[in-house]
């Protein structure tokens, strides 16, 4: 992967990370947010997005033929967004360690209709996985 | 010459007159600025609603918009099998000057504008599920398309045609295709929820 592709991936990942923090603050997803106060999430998110754009466009002239073609651009955007989500989930799980031990409310039909990120209003991603494993262990007995 | 080619000759002569405006258009015509902005807005729609029912509706909206982008790109590929006319910068001196000042030569056909097609497809898909987000995306799509016109990359008929293809494809995708391919979107969302990404 060329330098431009790596820079583009980083740009998308940082921008996505900022967007996820803003969205988590809007949606009340405490398990995804780095901060306990929504305002801090909004400010961090805006700064991350602006920072990503400024870095990407100020460091080099981007109006030149690039090695990244259309479908590659789609792939890099998807990869960047997924990387941002994984990093966000991991970092918030570490920052909100105590929330990981919060018991979650399972959906009556968890197997066929999981709650997904709605669970992250109560706990972190690590906490959600931990709750599921604990319930399966109890059901197995 | 395509219809309305004189408009390209007229608008591109202004490149170089107002440096600040040219700097703004140089950023807007870029291959990365507006596409990434559109994607971040769609990501925000995917995650950002507190009510789970409404969030699912918005996630279906994003899925529909993404499929529309793909479908409209496929339509453009089919149309591109026939080259209607060259790019403005290949025919008009002022357009060539504008292109060199703001962007770079492109190898694919002028009609229809791929940029206008995919951005208007995304905007229409978003608008059908969330009016405010859709309006913002329509503004971004219009700026991106018009910046290409200003930079001598497309004739006006190219961006108008591309926008029409994008809007139509998105309407067909959302209103006709999405209901018919159930339960695939529902199963996809269920899998995404299982992975905690929806």
HADDOCK unambig.tbl for C-alpha pairs under 7 A between the chains (distance, minus, plus):
assign (segid A and resid 12 and name CA) (segid B and resid 36 and name CA) 6.96 0.50 0.50
assign (segid A and resid 16 and name CA) (segid B and resid 40 and name CA) 6.21 0.50 0.50
assign (segid A and resid 19 and name CA) (segid B and resid 40 and name CA) 6.47 0.50 0.50
assign (segid A and resid 19 and name CA) (segid B and resid 44 and name CA) 6.05 0.50 0.50
assign (segid A and resid 20 and name CA) (segid B and resid 44 and name CA) 6.70 0.50 0.50
assign (segid A and resid 23 and name CA) (segid B and resid 44 and name CA) 5.59 0.50 0.50
assign (segid A and resid 23 and name CA) (segid B and resid 47 and name CA) 5.81 0.50 0.50
assign (segid A and resid 23 and name CA) (segid B and resid 48 and name CA) 3.98 0.50 0.50
assign (segid A and resid 24 and name CA) (segid B and resid 48 and name CA) 6.07 0.50 0.50
assign (segid A and resid 26 and name CA) (segid B and resid 48 and name CA) 5.70 0.50 0.50
assign (segid A and resid 26 and name CA) (segid B and resid 49 and name CA) 6.52 0.50 0.50
assign (segid A and resid 26 and name CA) (segid B and resid 50 and name CA) 6.76 0.50 0.50
assign (segid A and resid 27 and name CA) (segid B and resid 48 and name CA) 5.06 0.50 0.50
assign (segid A and resid 27 and name CA) (segid B and resid 49 and name CA) 4.79 0.50 0.50
assign (segid A and resid 27 and name CA) (segid B and resid 50 and name CA) 3.81 0.50 0.50
assign (segid A and resid 28 and name CA) (segid B and resid 50 and name CA) 6.18 0.50 0.50
assign (segid A and resid 62 and name CA) (segid B and resid 30 and name CA) 6.90 0.50 0.50
assign (segid A and resid 63 and name CA) (segid B and resid 30 and name CA) 5.71 0.50 0.50
assign (segid A and resid 63 and name CA) (segid B and resid 103 and name CA) 5.33 0.50 0.50
assign (segid A and resid 63 and name CA) (segid B and resid 104 and name CA) 6.84 0.50 0.50
assign (segid A and resid 64 and name CA) (segid B and resid 103 and name CA) 6.77 0.50 0.50
assign (segid A and resid 64 and name CA) (segid B and resid 104 and name CA) 6.04 0.50 0.50
assign (segid A and resid 65 and name CA) (segid B and resid 104 and name CA) 6.70 0.50 0.50
assign (segid A and resid 113 and name CA) (segid B and resid 190 and name CA) 6.47 0.50 0.50
assign (segid A and resid 114 and name CA) (segid B and resid 190 and name CA) 6.85 0.50 0.50
assign (segid A and resid 114 and name CA) (segid B and resid 193 and name CA) 5.93 0.50 0.50
assign (segid A and resid 114 and name CA) (segid B and resid 194 and name CA) 5.68 0.50 0.50
assign (segid A and resid 115 and name CA) (segid B and resid 193 and name CA) 6.33 0.50 0.50
assign (segid A and resid 116 and name CA) (segid B and resid 193 and name CA) 3.83 0.50 0.50
assign (segid A and resid 116 and name CA) (segid B and resid 194 and name CA) 5.74 0.50 0.50
assign (segid A and resid 116 and name CA) (segid B and resid 195 and name CA) 6.97 0.50 0.50
assign (segid A and resid 116 and name CA) (segid B and resid 196 and name CA) 4.46 0.50 0.50
assign (segid A and resid 116 and name CA) (segid B and resid 197 and name CA) 6.78 0.50 0.50
assign (segid A and resid 116 and name CA) (segid B and resid 198 and name CA) 5.66 0.50 0.50
assign (segid A and resid 117 and name CA) (segid B and resid 193 and name CA) 6.66 0.50 0.50
assign (segid A and resid 117 and name CA) (segid B and resid 196 and name CA) 5.06 0.50 0.50
assign (segid A and resid 117 and name CA) (segid B and resid 197 and name CA) 6.40 0.50 0.50
assign (segid A and resid 117 and name CA) (segid B and resid 198 and name CA) 5.67 0.50 0.50
assign (segid A and resid 118 and name CA) (segid B and resid 52 and name CA) 6.77 0.50 0.50
